[in-house]
């Protein structure tokens, strides 16, 4: 048996194609793949989108128009590890564009209800620091933020 990894399936209520195009526009190393449409066999309207395969930031996904039965929740999220504040700002702004919601501690929901963690890599380094007092100050600062601010996290980490 051979496999080429995992594909994450995201369930939408009629927005699969829109969502796939959105994610491909936000992330580099992205592309749209095959689109499967409903046929006379149903259950959706003939010609409407059933699934759209896409790659976002090198990760494989399939967007499925499954109907209104299931919704996204914060129980599943995607973490974006950002090199610097400019990347944090880019992903934060792009992903909340068009009706997304800001959340606490670097979390947000995009306009489709998918949860994202926009995380500067530097924060993880701070939280793993062997000096627990420094790590705790960084954690406390992070807990007070919505979009994460690397400069403010650094100040807290340094005890300023």
C-alpha positions as CSV (number, residue, x, y, z in Angstrom):
1,X,0.0,0.0,0.0
2,X,1.3,3.4,-0.9
3,X,0.3,6.8,0.3
4,X,1.4,10.4,-0.3
5,X,0.3,11.8,3.1
6,X,-2.8,13.3,4.5
7,X,-5.4,15.5,2.9
8,X,-7.5,17.7,5.1
9,X,-11.2,17.8,4.1
10,X,-13.0,21.0,4.9
11,X,-16.8,20.9,4.9
12,X,-18.7,23.9,3.6
13,X,-22.3,24.8,2.9
14,X,-22.0,25.9,-0.7
15,X,-18.8,27.9,-0.4
16,X,-16.2,25.2,-1.2
17,X,-15.0,26.8,-4.5
18,X,-15.0,30.4,-3.0
19,X,-13.0,29.1,0.1
20,X,-10.4,27.2,-2.1
21,X,-9.9,30.3,-4.2
22,X,-9.5,32.5,-1.1
23,X,-6.9,30.3,0.5
24,X,-4.9,30.0,-2.7
25,X,-4.9,33.8,-2.9
26,X,-3.6,34.1,0.7
27,X,-0.8,31.5,0.8
28,X,2.2,31.1,-1.4
29,X,3.0,27.7,-2.8
30,X,-0.7,27.2,-3.6
31,X,-2.8,26.0,-6.4
32,X,-6.3,24.7,-7.4
33,X,-6.6,21.1,-8.4
34,X,-9.5,19.0,-9.6
35,X,-13.1,20.2,-9.2
36,X,-15.8,17.5,-9.0
37,X,-19.3,18.6,-9.8
38,X,-22.6,17.0,-9.0
39,X,-24.2,14.9,-11.8
40,X,-27.7,13.6,-12.3
41,X,-26.9,11.1,-9.5
42,X,-27.2,14.0,-7.0
43,X,-27.7,14.9,-4.3
44,X,-26.8,18.5,-5.2
45,X,-27.9,20.5,-8.2
46,X,-26.4,19.2,-11.5
47,X,-23.2,21.1,-12.3
48,X,-22.8,22.6,-8.9
49,X,-19.5,22.0,-7.1
50,X,-19.2,18.9,-4.9
51,X,-15.4,19.2,-4.1
52,X,-12.4,21.3,-5.0
53,X,-8.9,20.0,-4.4
54,X,-6.4,22.6,-3.6
55,X,-2.9,23.1,-2.1
56,X,-2.3,26.0,0.4
57,X,1.2,26.6,1.5
58,X,2.2,23.2,0.3
59,X,-0.6,21.4,2.3
60,X,-3.2,19.3,0.5
61,X,-6.9,20.1,1.1
62,X,-10.2,19.2,-0.4
63,X,-13.1,21.6,0.1
64,X,-16.5,19.8,0.2
65,X,-19.9,21.3,-0.3
66,X,-21.6,19.0,2.2
67,X,-24.5,21.1,3.3
68,X,-25.5,22.8,6.5
69,X,-25.3,19.8,8.9
70,X,-21.8,20.6,10.2
71,X,-20.0,23.8,11.2
72,X,-16.4,24.6,12.0
73,X,-15.3,25.1,15.6
74,X,-12.2,26.1,17.5
75,X,-11.6,22.4,18.3
76,X,-9.7,22.3,15.1
77,X,-7.4,25.1,13.9
78,X,-4.5,25.7,11.6
79,X,-1.3,27.3,13.0
80,X,0.7,29.6,10.9
81,X,4.3,30.0,12.1
82,X,5.4,33.5,11.1
83,X,9.0,34.7,10.8
84,X,8.3,38.3,11.9
85,X,5.7,40.9,12.6
86,X,5.2,41.7,8.9
87,X,4.1,38.1,8.3
88,X,1.9,38.1,11.4
89,X,0.3,41.3,10.1
90,X,-0.1,39.9,6.5
91,X,-1.8,36.7,7.6
92,X,-3.9,38.4,10.2
93,X,-5.2,41.0,7.9
94,X,-5.8,38.6,4.9
95,X,-7.6,35.9,6.9
96,X,-10.0,38.3,8.6
97,X,-10.7,40.1,5.4
98,X,-14.3,40.0,4.2
99,X,-16.0,39.1,7.5
100,X,-13.6,37.2,9.7
101,X,-13.4,37.6,13.4
102,X,-10.5,38.6,15.7
103,X,-10.0,36.3,18.6
104,X,-7.7,36.2,21.7
105,X,-4.1,35.1,21.9
106,X,-3.3,35.2,18.1
107,X,-6.4,33.2,17.1
108,X,-8.9,34.3,14.5
109,X,-11.7,32.9,12.4
110,X,-11.8,33.6,8.7
111,X,-15.1,34.5,6.9
112,X,-15.9,30.8,6.5
113,X,-15.6,30.0,10.2
114,X,-12.2,28.2,10.0
115,X,-10.0,28.9,13.0
116,X,-6.4,30.0,12.6
117,X,-3.5,30.7,15.0
118,X,-1.2,33.3,13.6
119,X,1.9,32.7,15.7
120,X,5.3,34.4,15.5
121,X,8.1,31.7,15.8
122,X,9.8,34.0,18.3
123,X,6.9,33.5,20.8
124,X,7.5,29.7,20.8
125,X,11.2,30.3,21.4
126,X,10.4,32.6,24.3
127,X,7.9,30.2,25.9
128,X,10.5,27.4,25.7
129,X,13.2,29.5,27.3
130,X,14.8,27.8,30.3
131,X,14.4,31.0,32.4
132,X,10.8,30.3,33.6
133,X,10.3,33.9,34.8
134,X,11.0,35.2,31.3
135,X,8.8,32.6,29.7
136,X,6.0,33.4,32.1
137,X,6.1,37.1,31.3
138,X,5.9,36.3,27.6
139,X,2.9,34.0,28.2
140,X,1.1,36.7,30.3
141,X,1.7,39.3,27.6
142,X,0.4,36.9,24.9
143,X,-2.7,36.2,26.9
144,X,-3.6,39.9,26.9
145,X,-3.4,40.3,23.1
146,X,-5.6,39.6,20.2
147,X,-3.2,39.9,17.2
148,X,0.2,39.1,18.6
149,X,2.7,42.0,18.7
150,X,6.3,40.7,18.6
151,X,7.9,43.9,20.0
152,X,5.5,43.9,23.0
153,X,6.2,40.2,23.6
154,X,9.9,40.9,23.5
155,X,9.6,43.7,26.0
156,X,7.6,41.5,28.4
157,X,10.1,38.7,28.0
158,X,13.0,41.1,28.8
159,X,11.1,42.4,31.9
160,X,10.7,45.9,30.5
